Amino acid sequence: MSTINRKQFIQAGAALAAAALTPPALFAFSADRKIKVAVIGCGSVSNMYLPHLSKVPQVELVATCDIIPERARAAAEKYQIARHYDHIDKLLQGVSFDLLVNLTDMQVHGDLNKKALLGGRNVWSEKPMANTYAEGRALLDLARQQGVRIWGAPAVVNSPQFAFMAKTIQEGKIGKVAAAHAHYGHLGPHWSAFFYEKGGGSLPDLGVYNLATLTGLLGPAKSVMAMTSIVTPERTVDNMGKIKVEAEDNAMVLMDHGNGVLSHVQCGFNYFDPYGHEGEGQDKPTISIWGSRGNLCLIGYDWAPFGVDLATLENEKTVRHAADPGTYVWEQGASVISESLSTNTEPRINVEHALHVLEIIEAARASQESGKRIVLRSSFSYPLF
């Protein structure tokens, strides 16, 4: 019978632990192979995703799917995609693919993501990846059981502006951080009712970006207090005409990140914005972070940033940094994941971060209902740089 010494035992144990923690899907592909991608949901958001994905060297678009068959067919024809389907079950039983990109109505994300995972596919889901934190956590557990991966939007942590802000904070250039504010709003989507139905709302559609950015910069939130409201009780939308608004169209969320750091996010569908829904030309800060030795202001929205203004005790005159977004675009999440799968590298986008943001949204609504501070259970690996 062979024996091993203590050093060999520790080394063997460490190797086993590392293997257990290795994300399985990243080792399912040989380096630099093309990732076969299927897109489900061929509505408005696909008009940004599909042209972007069609230009990514590591991506092979193999199928589209939509409950409105003509939309799936039209998208497939436009981008020269070989297959199109009118139901996810037909998609999963049809062409072989590696990654499902879910661009459907947010209320069905959880169900469709579950079907894809059970079918052995990796998933990139537009926000939110599920309707509740518990459902999202179950999806992550299922992915691990199936030996695949799931990730959720947004991709704001990939911008060079986010990187500059994160490194500036981590290097102590603005001193001890005390507070932050973020906002994002417009007059509300007019093309579909799901934004205003139960499970929709301004928090998972708009606030999700700012929540991801602030927790990514300041660390996971420990607790949340919030107020939400419905300012416009009726809306007229393209696909259903006049509807009753059931989900919040106005929200104020206060987060405690620990160590005295507080932040605030406001979002809504009743905000006049001269820059419109697209945010083009936005030259004012939408995120501000204050510390004991300086402050940081993100110019433009975090999903479409134009630069970062920095002022410090050493240089009180504000200086703009990171004015070039580089290759960053908000719809790049699926392409980043495809590149990671192709090259066996781990992306900065983290599913635990997406789950944490989902719990914040759920906690904000619970705080509105109860009038109380809600303590959070989730966390994620921080700092990101």
N, C-alpha and C positions, 0 to 999 in steps of 0.2 A: 504494500500500500504506500503510495507516494505521499509526501508531506510538503507543505509550503511554509515559508517563514512569514512573519507578520507583515513585512514590507510587500511581499508578493500578494498576500491576502488583501491588503488595502488597495494595491494597484488593480487587482482583479475586480474588487468590489466597485471601485470608481469607474472602471470600464463598463461594468454591467449597469450602473446607475446612469451613466451618460447615454448608453444605448436605450435605456427605458425612457429617457427624457427627449430623445431625438424625435422631432416631428416626422411621422412616417412617410408622408407623401413626398417630402423633399428628396427621398432616396428611391422613389419609384421610377425615376426617369434618368436616362443617361444624359450627361452634360450636353447642353446646347441643342437638344432636340426640340422640334416644334411642338407646342402645346395645342392640342385640338380643343377648340372653344365652341360651345353652344350658347346662344343668347336667348333667354326667354323674357318676353315683354318687349314688343316692338313699337311702343308709343313714343312720347316726346323725348324721354331720356336716351333712348336708343339712337336718336339722331345725333347725339354727341359721342356715344360709346362706339358705335359701329364704324364710323369713319376713322376714329382713332385706332381701334383694334386692327383695322384692315391694313394699317401701315406699320405694325409692329413685327419685326423680323421673326420673333420667337412664336408668333401666333398663327395658327391656321384656323380660320373660321369655317366650321363644318355644318352648322345648322342654326336656323332661327325657329322660334316657337311663339305663338300668340293665340289667345282664345278667339281673336278675330282673324280668321284664316288669311284674309286678303292682306292684312298688315305683315304677317310672317312671310307671305309669298313676295310682296313688294320689296321688303327688306332683303330677302335672299337674292332676288333678281338684281337689285341695285348694287349689291356688293359681291355679286358672283359667288354666292354661297350655294353649295350643291343641294342641300336638303332644307325643307321647311315643314313644320308640324303645327297642329292646332290644339295639342294637349300634351302636357308634360309626360304622361304615361307613354304616349306614342314616341316622344323624343327619347325617353330612357330605353325604350325597346328597339329604337332605330339605330341611327348612325353611332359609331363608337366615338366617344370624346372624353377628354380629361377634366375639363373645368366648365362648370355651369356658371354663367353670368346672369344673375337674377335682377331684372329691371322692372318687375311687375309692381302692381299696387302694393303699398306697404302692409296692408292687412293680411295678405296671403304669403308674405315672405317666409314665415315660419313653416307653414305646411309644405310649400314647394321646396324649401331648403332641406327639409326632412326627407322628402321623396328622393332628392338627388343624392343625399348622403347614404340612404339605404340602397341606392343603386350603385354605390361605389364611386361616386364622382366627387371631386373637390368642388368647392363653392366659393365664388365671390358674390356677395349680396349687397345690393344697394341698401341704404339705411331705411329703417333699422333691420337687423338680421332676424329679428323676432318681435313679437308684440309685447312680451313680458321678459323680465330678467330670467325667470324660472324656465321659460321656453327656450331662451337663448342658451342658458347653461346646459339644458338637456341636449340641444343640438351639438354643442361642443363635446359633450360626453359621448354622443352617438358617433360623431366624426372620429374620435379616438378609437372607439370600438371597431369601427369599420376600416380603420387604417388609412383614412383620408383627412383632408383639412377643410376648414371653413374660415373665411375672413369676412369682415363687415366694413362698409364705408362709414365715414368719409376717409379720404386719403390726405388730409391736411398736414399730417406730420411729415410728408415728403417734400414740402416746398422749401426752397433755400431761405425764405424769410422765416419760416418756423425754425430751421436749423440755426440761423443767426441769433434769433431771440433765445432759443434754448441754451446755446453756448454762452451767450452774454450773461444770462442768469446764473448758469452753473459756474462760470469763472468769477462770479462775485462783482462784476463791473457796475451793477446798480445797487450793490449793498444787500441788506436784508430785505427781501420782498415783503411787502405789507398787504397790498391789495391790487385787484385787477378788475377791469370792466370790459364786456364785449357785447355787441349788439348786431343783429341782422334781421331785417324785415322788409317787406314790400306790400303791395295791395292785394296779394293773394293770387294763387293760380286760378285760371278760368277754364282750363281744358278738361278737368275731371273732378268728379264729386268726392273721390276717396280722400282727398286732403281734408275734408270737413266732416267726414263720417267718423263714427266711433273707431278708435285705433289710429286715426289720422292726427291732424293737429299741427300747430306751428312748432312744437318742441321736437318731434321726430323728423320734421321736414327742414326746419331752419335752425333751431337752437342746437341741434346735434353737432353742427360744425363748430360753433363756439365752445360747446362743452368739451368736445374732443381736443380743441386747441388749448384751452385753459388747463385742463387736467394733464395734457401732455407737457405743458410748460411748467406748471406749478406742482404737479404730482396728484395722485388720486385724492378725490374728495372723501372726507371722513363722515360728513353729514350734510344734509340739505334742508333748507327752508324755502318755500315758494308760494307765490300767488299766481293763479291763472284765471282767465275770464273769457267770455265770448262777447266781443264788441258788436259784431254784425251777425244777428241770429239767422238771417236768410241770405243765401247766395244764389246767383244764376251762373250755371256752368254749362259748357258746351255739350257734354254727353248726357245730361239729365234735366236741363232747364233749371227751374227754381227748386232749391232744396233747403232743408233745415240744417243748420250748423250744429253738430253734436260734440265736436272736439274743440279744445281751446284754440282761439285765434289770437291770444295775447298772453304772454307769460313773463314773469320775473322770477329768476332762480338765484338764490344765494347759497354759495358753497363754502364750507370750512375745510381747508386742505391740511389742517394741523399746523403746529408751530406758529400760530398766530396769523397765518395767511388766509385772507378771505377774498372771494371773487364773486362777481355778479354777471349774469347773462340775461339780456332781455331780447325777446323775439316776438314777431307777430305778423299777421296778415292784414294789418290796418295801418301800415306805415307808408306815408308818401315819401318816395325816394326819387329825386330827380335823375338818379343813375339807373333806375328801373330794375327789373328782375335780373337782367344780365350783369349789372354792376359795372358796365364799361365806363372808363374815365373816372372812376371813384378816386378822389385824391385826398380824402379825409380819413382819419384813423377810425377803425371799427373795433380795435382791441388796444387797450392801454394797460400797462403794468407799472406800478409805482414801487420803488425801493428807497432805502435810506440814503443812497448815494446817486440815484439817477432814475430815469424812467424810459420806457420803451413804448412806442406806438406803431402798430401795424397799419400801414396805409393800404386802403382797399380791403376787400373782404378776405377772410382767411382761405376761402376756396379759389380766390382770384386776386392774389396780393400784388402790390406794385412797389413795395419797399418797406423799410423799417426806419423810423426816426428815433434817434438815441440822443439823450442829453444826460450829462453826468456832472458831478461836483468839479471834476477836473476840466471838463469842457462843457460849460453851461449852454453854449449855443448849439441848438439842435442840428445834428448831422444825419443825412439820409444814407442808409446802407442797404445792401442786397436789393437793389432796384431791378435787377434782372431775374425774372421767374425761371429762366433756363428752360428745361424741358417739362417743367411742372404744369399740369392742367388737372382740374378737379376730377375729370373722368378717367384718370390714369390708373386707378386702383386695380382694375382687372389686368391691365398690361404689366404692372409691377409684379403682381402675383404670378402671371404667366412667365415672366422673365426669371422670377425666383425658382419656380418649378423647373424651368428649363436648365438653369445653371446650378441647381442644388445649393442655393443661398437662402438665408432667412431674411424676409423683408422687415422693414421698420414697422410697417402696419401690423398691429397685434390684435388678435381676436379678443384677448382678455381686456384690452383697452375699450374695444367696441362694446363688450358686455358691461363694463363699468359705466360707460355713457348711457347705455340702455337702462341700467338700474337707477341712474340719476334722474332720467326722464320719468320713470315710474315713481320714484320717491317724491319728485316735484308735485306730481298729481296727488299722491297720498298726503303730502303736506297741505295742499290746498283743501282737501277734504277734511282733514283733522285739525288744521291750524297749528300743527306741531312740527318740531324739528325731527327729521327722519334720519336715523343712523344707517349707514351703508355697510354692506357685507363684503362687497367685491373690491378688488384692487388689480394692479398690473405692474409689470416691471418698470421701474422709474429710477433714474432719469433715462430718457431715450437716447441721449448722446453721451 
